[in-house]
Amino acid sequence: MKKFNIIVFLSFLLFSVACEKDEGTGGKSEIKGTVYYLLTDHNGKVVSKEQAKDERVYIIYGDDNFYGNDVRSYYDGSYSFQYLQKGSYHIYAYEDCSNCESDLSPVTVTAEISKNKETITAPDIELTKYVDIQDGYASISGKIIVKEYNGIGQLLGEYSGAEVRTYIKYNQDSIYFEDMRTDANGMYYFNNLITGSYTIFAYSDCINCGITGEEIKSVSVSITIKDEEKTAEDLYIEKRE
């Protein structure tokens, strides 16, 4: 009788082990989460954070060496892996990497399902995404005003500076990234800008500036909202006979 009980116990134990399923599909649980882009300029500064639309997200079941499934994030950066068993899961997506051989690097978060019919929210996945200065949606416009002087330094008048070459620099960069000529009304327009600080400048006549006879006049503008339309203060330059 004792031997029979041992056999029954061992049979039950083997049956229980056989019925215990590893991580993967076939269950009733779900892991969901959100992917974000950390938009980063060429100086390595994060200029904004936004939801990552249509980003490919991968899931690894347990200790597997290869991903078991992948999905695309929705318009709001959210994603979902459904019908999962209990266990440990690794979810990842790829970010830009300037010093990686493939130019990409995985960012991984971990989620644990401890019971059936459970919905787990994984930690946010934040991906570095490099952007050019003109990969944005903001704009800066402004006006050049010319102050004209005669040969003895008397102000003859002020007027809108048409066809004045106008430059724009980003943040602390030493060189400009775009220039344009003002229109007939002295207006300039720089579009498709990312958030950050900018310097608008033009060259002005100068009586005490040595051989060149010119100096730089500038105004500073900060864009803090990604689709901001900013108007800079008037930029005054001098014209001397």
Secondary structure, 3 states (H helix, E strand, C coil): CHHHHHHHHHHHHHHHHHHCCCCCEEEEEEEEEEEEEEEECCCCCEEEEEECCCCEEEEEECCCCCCCEEEECCCCCEEEEEEECCEEEEEEEEEECCCCCCCEEEEEEEEEECCCCCEEECCCEEEEEECCCCCCCEEEEEEEEEEEECCCCCEEEEEECCCCEEEEEECCCCCCCEEEECCCCCEEEEEEECCEEEEEEEEEECCCCCCCCEEEEEEEEEECCCCCEEECCCEEEEEEC
